[in-house]
Structure formats: structure tokens, C-alpha cells
């Protein structure tokens, strides 16, 4: 019997990390599509909270996580960062265009990559990814508008939570206990935000149809993509992963073209090219986490 080569498996998975991230993005967008029918009956906070509440219930049943009190603070902080990232972003897009929010939120992973990256390939990829996301996502906003200022601050806060999620996610992925930590983290985030969402979640909780949709949102927007992301984090360096998330806005262009027949603009195509170049440049780079 041939001996298992862990290093070879890591190299192979690292090569396919971009495709894996695209798959995670598509699953996330599918969950977003299911969520569309819920925003008319419940608040943004309630829908965002319900996404994690349903996901954590499913994961508790499936994984039955083992709680290690000595290190439990890591998955708890990871979960709080994850839920905060999503809830704050949902509120940001209530104040500013989605594209602007995406561009501003991406500054969190950019800063993380800039701080932790080593080598010219990652740093060059960082510049290309920033330019690409900017060309795809940035929409001019009236920064003098008070409502816009709130949205900008919320998007930046979401980016900070995203960077924390990535940093802690790298540590959790390296431990090989991603599914257990994800379950504990989601549960912690769900409990923390329960007082803010419980009342407005009642219309969903009392309707079998809306509750079924909520479970689909939890599966496609939380369970599947986050498990995939933790798996990716296990095999690639944190700064490289922080750049690969640029594939999310890039994937949205492809989804929009295929599903909604939305023709991309010249700027979006240029941004897609820059992100593709950045991913090609950093793919396979090995860095310490």
C-alpha cells in the first residue's frame, strides 16, 4: 500500500483553492437568493441572526461538538467576529450601495494581508486585488451625506470583523477541529445577538414556509461556505487566503451574467482580469500562518 503523502495532498489542494473559494461564493449567493423573500417580513437583524441560529442548530445535531474549556475563547471570538461581520454588513448596505460596501469591507482582508504577507508575489497580488475589487465594486457616494457616513463606518467595521474572522479562522483550521469550532462559534454568536433579534424574528418563527426558507439560508449562506473556507484556510497561508476573498465580488459578476443576463461593464471586466491575475500570482505561495 502506498504511503499517504500529506505534503503532496496539501500542494494539490492549494492549487485548487481558488476554485474552492468560487464554489463557496456561489453557495453564499444561493443563500442570499433564498433570503430575498424574508426581508419583507422581518428586520435585517432578524434575518441575519436567523441565518446563524438555524445553521448552529443543524451543526449541533450533526457534529455534537466537544467543548474544551481551556481553549474555548478562540471559537467564541471567532463566532462573534463571524456573526458581527455579517450583521454589520447587512446594516451597511441599508445605507450605501452594495458595491461601495463590498469595496470598503474588503479593506479588512487587505490590511490583514499587508501586515502578515511576505514576498513580492503576495504584495503584488495585494495591489492587483485591491485595484480589481475597486473597479468591480466601488460606486461613488456622497460622503457629506449623514446617512452615507453611517454606511461607510458600518462597512469599515464589517471589514475589521472580517479580518479578525480570518486571523482566528487560520488558527482554528490549523488545529484540524474546524467543524467543532464553527459550531461553537455560531452558537456563541447566536446567543449574543438573541436579545436584538428575538422580537422581530417572530414572523419567521411562526410561519412554516418562512422558517423553511430560513433553514435554507442557514445551510447555503453559513454552513457550507464557512466549512469550505475553514478547509481552505487549513492548506494555504492567511495572507494568501485574504487575497483569495477578492474572488467573491468577481464571482458575483459571473453569476449575474449567467443567471440574470447582466452584461458586465468595461470596468468590471478589467477588475475581473486584475483579480484573476492576482490569484494566479499568489496561488501556491507558501507562507507561515
N, C-alpha and C positions, 0 to 999 in steps of 0.2 A: 504493500500500500504506500502511495506517495505521501511524503510528509507535508502537512499543511504549511504553506509559506505565508505568514501573516504580512510580511513586508510587501510581497507581490500583490496580495489582496488589497492592501492599502493603496498601492500605486494605481491599480485598476479602478478602484472606487473613486480615487481622487480625480482620475481622468474624466469620469462620468458625472462628477459633482455638478457642473453647470446644467446638464440635462435633468438631474435630480431636482435642482432648485426650480427649474422651469415647471416641472411636474407639480412641485409644491405650490407654486404661484397659481397654476391652473386650478388646483383643488381649492385654493383660497378664494379665487374668483367665483367658482361654482357655489361656495358657501355664501358669498356676497349676493349672488343671484337669488338664493333661497331667502335671504334676509329682506329683500326688497318688499315683500308682502307683509312684513312685520312692522315697518316704520310707520304705517298708518294707524296702528292700534296701540302702540306702546312708545315710550320715550327712547331716545338714543341710548341713554344709560341702561335702561331695562333690557333692550335687545343685546347690547354688548355684554351685559352681565349674564343674561340668559345663555349666551353662546358658551361661556366658560362654565356655568352651572351645569348645563346638560352634558358638556364634554367631561367634566370631572366625575359626574355620576357614572357615566359609561366606563370611564377608565378605572374607577374604583372597583367596579364589578369585574372587569377584565383582568386587571393586573394585581389587585389586592396588595398594595404597596407595603413594604416593610419600613417602618419608621425607625430611624437611627437618631436618637435624641442628641448625640454628640455633634452631628453634622447637619441637623435639620434646618439650621438657619440658611444654608445655601439654597435648597429648593424653595424655601419660603420666600426669600428675597427674589429668587428667580421668578417665582409665580407672581409676586406683587409687581415686579417690573413688567412682566408679560401682560398682565391684565391692565395695568395702568397705561402701558404703551397703546393698547388698542382703544380703551375707553377715551383717553385724552385725544387721540387722533380722530375718533368719531365726532367729538365735540369741535375739533379744529375745522373739520370740513363743513360744519354748520355755519362757519363764519367766513371762510375763504374758499376759493375754488379748489377742487381736488388736486389738480396738477401742482398748484403752488404749495399745498400742504405736503404732497409727496416729496417735492424738491427740498423743502425746509426740514422735513423729518429725516431725510437721507443724510443731513449734516451730522447726525449722531454716529452712524456707522463710519462716516468719513473721518471724523475726529478719532474714533477708536482705531481705525486702520492707520491713520497718520502717526498716532502715538506708539502703536505696537509693531508697525511694519519695519522690516529690514530688507535692504537690497533695492536696486534700481528698478527691477521689474514690478514689484508691488507698488512702489512710489509712482512710477509712470502710469501704471494701471489705475491708480487712485485719481490722478489728474484726468485721465480719459473718461473714467466712470462719472466723475463729478460733472464734466462738460456734457457727457451724454445724457445724464439724468436731467440736467438743467435744460437742455434742448427739448427733451421729451415733455417735461413736467412743468416748467416754470411758466406761469401766467402772470402778467403784470397786475399788480394790485395797488390800490390807493392806500399807501401806508399811513396817510394822515387821517384816515377814517378810523374812529374808535373801535368799531366792530371788527375791522380788519386787523387792528393791532392785537386784539384779544386772540384772533385766529392764528396770527403769526406766533404769538407766545405759546399757545397751546401746541402748535405743530413742532416748535423747537423743544418743548417739554417732552413730547412724544418721542422725538429723536434721542433725547437723553435716556429715556427709559429703554429705548431700543438698543442703545449702546450697552447699558447695564445688562439687559437680557442676553446679548451676545457674549459679553465677557463671562458672566456666570454660566451661560449655556456651554461655553467651551470647557469649563471645569467639570460640569456635570457630564458632558459627553465623554470626556477622557476617563471618567470613573467607570463607564460601562453600565451605569444604572439610570439611563435616560428616561425610560418609561415610568419608573417608580418616582423619580424626582419630578417629572412632568405632572404626574397625578397629584402628588403632594402640593406642588406649586399652584396648580389650577384650583385645588380645593382651598388653599390659603387665600388666594386672590378672590375667590367666590365669597368666602366668609367675610373678608374685609369690606367688600363693596355691597354686601347684602343690605345694610340699612339704607343705602342710597337708591336701591333699585326695587326693593320688595313691593312697595305700594303700586308703582307703575307697571310692574310685571304681571299683575293680576289678570288683565285681559288676555294675556297669552296663556297663563296657567289654567284658566277656566275654559279654554277652547281646545278640544282635541286636535282640530285642524292646525291652529297656530302652534300648539305645543309640538306637533309632529314636525312642522317646519323648523321650529327652534332646535330640535334634536338634529335635523339635517344640517343646519347651520353649525352646530357644535362639532359634528363629525367632520364636515368638509373645511371649515374655517379654523378649527382649533386642533382636533386630534390628529388628523392625517398630516397636515403641513408641518405642525410642530414636531411630530415624531420624525418626519423626514429631515427637518432642519437639524435636530439633535444628532441624527445619524451622520449627516454631512459634516457637522462640527467635529465629530469623532475622528474624521480622516483627513481634514485639512486644517491649515493654520487659521487662527482667529482673524488676522488682518486680511487674509485671502477671502474668508467667508464674508467679512464685512464689505468687500467689494462685490462679491457674487450677488448680494441682495439687490444690486443695480439691475439684475435680470427681472425683478418684479415689475417695475414700470415698463421695461422693454417688452415683457410678455404681454402686458395689457394692450400694447399696440397690435400684436399678432392676434390676440383674442378678439379685439374689436374689429379687425379686418375680416377674420374668418366667420365669426358669429354674427356680428352686427353690420357687416359690409361697410365699415367706416374706413375710408381711404386715408392713409397716413399722410401728413404734410411733409414737405421737404425737410423741415427742422426735425420732425420725429424720425424720419428715415436716417438723417445724419446722426441723431442721437443714438439710434439703434446700432449704427455702424461703429460708433465710438465705444459703446458698451461691449459689443462683440469683440472689438479689438482688445479692450481691457481684460475681458475674460480669457481670451486666447493667450494674452501675455502672462497672466498670473496663474493660469491653470497648471497644476502640477508643482507649483512652488512649495517648498517645504520650509516652514518657519516654526520656531518654538512657540507654544501657546502661552 
